[in-house]
Amino acid sequence: MSRKRARVPPLRQSEDRDGAPRQRDAVTEAWFVRRSGALEVRVRVVPRASRQRIAGLLGDRIKVQIHAAPVEGEANRALGALLAEVAGLPVSSVRVVAGAKDRSKSVLLECAEPEAVLVRLRAALVGASAAVGAGRPAR
């Protein structure tokens, strides 16, 4: 006796499971918090990746791929170096403030102009989503 499963139509890009419109702005802006003289960024790290890059958004975090293995702080140092490069800051102004031994982390970017850093990070995210839209795989 075989049972057939009911086919569920795929979700449209602008709807969630209930058919209600998605609230994109609330989700896309949840990955950072402005601090006094700093910007706190929430990231999800993918260690041992084939590339080092900002890969896009994953829920309320930035997905960051790095080469380094999560051994003796190597992944945290590589994450700090990558974020410093993207943000245009010295490595010494980037530090992990939460989740040092976890893949989900909060990173503090100390800077004089948080808005300028935020613009650079948003540009990197736009570049990541453009790469996905151009047919490159998002891993």
N, C-alpha and C positions, 0 to 999 in steps of 0.2 A: 504494500500500500504506500503510495507516494503522496506527499503533500506538496502543493505548490505554494510558494511564498508570494504574497502580494507585493507587487512592484511599487516602490515608493518613488515618486518623481524627484529628480534632483532639485536641490535648493537653488533658487535664483540668487544672483550675486547680491541683491539688495534686500533680501529677506532672511530672517532667522527661522528656526524650526516651527515657530508658531505662526509664521506668515507675516509677522510684524516687521516694519522697517528696521534695519540695523542702525544702531547708534555708533557710527564709526568714530566721530570726533572724541567721544568720551574714552573709548578704548585706546585710540592711537596716541592720545596725549597722557596716558597714565604711566608711561615709562620713565618719566623724570619728575623731580621735585626741585623747585627753586629754593635755594638757601641763601643766607647772607654771604655774599662773596664766593658762592660756590653753586654747583649744580649736582644733585644726586641722581644718578642714573641707575635704573634697575635693568639687569642683564641676565640672560640665560646663556651659559657658556657651553660650547661643544668642544671638548678637548680632543686631541689627536685627529684633527680634521686635515683634509688634504690641502685646504686653503686657509689663509688668515684673512678674515673679512667680517664686516657687518652683513649678516645674511637677511635681515629684515626684522619684522615684529613677530613675536610669538606670545599671543595674549597681551598681557600688560608689561612685557619686557622686550628688550632688544636681544635678538639672537646673534651671538658672536661666535664665530668659528676660529679656533687657534690651533697651531701645530703642536704646542707643548702638551706633555702628559701632566696629569694632576698629581705630581710627585714633588714633595718638598717645596711647594710654593711656586714651581715653574709656571704653572698655568696662570696663576695670579699675576706674576711678573709679565708674562706675555700679553695678558689681557690689558694690564696697565699701559704697556708700551703701545699696543694697537690703539687704544682709546686716546692716548696722548697724541699719537700721530694724526688721527682723524680730527681731533678737536683743536689741533694746533697749539698744544700745551707742552711744557717740559714733563718728562716722566715723573719727576719729583712732586708734581702737583696732583697726581692721580693716586688714590689709595682705596683699597677695599675696606668698607666699613661694616659690612654684614655679609655673612655667608662665605667666609674664607675657605671652608672645607666643603662647600656645597656648589652645585652647578648654578643655582639661582643666587645672585649676589646683588649687593648695592655698592656702587662705586661712587666716591666723592671726587668731583673734578673741581679743584680750587682754582678760581680765576677772577680777574678783575671785571671782566665783562661776560657774565653768564649768558646773555642773549646772543652774543656772537658765537659762543661755543654751541649753543642750542641750534643756531642756524646751520653750523657745520655738521652737526650730528643728524639733523633732519635731511640735509643734502645727501649724506651717506645712506640714510634709509630710503630716500627716493631713488638713489642709484641702485640699491639692492632690489627694490620692487620693480624697477625698470628692467633689470637683468632677468627677473622671473617672467615678466611680461613679454620679453623678447624671445622666449622659448628656451632659455637656459634653465636647467633643473634647479629647483630650490630644495636643498637637502637639509 
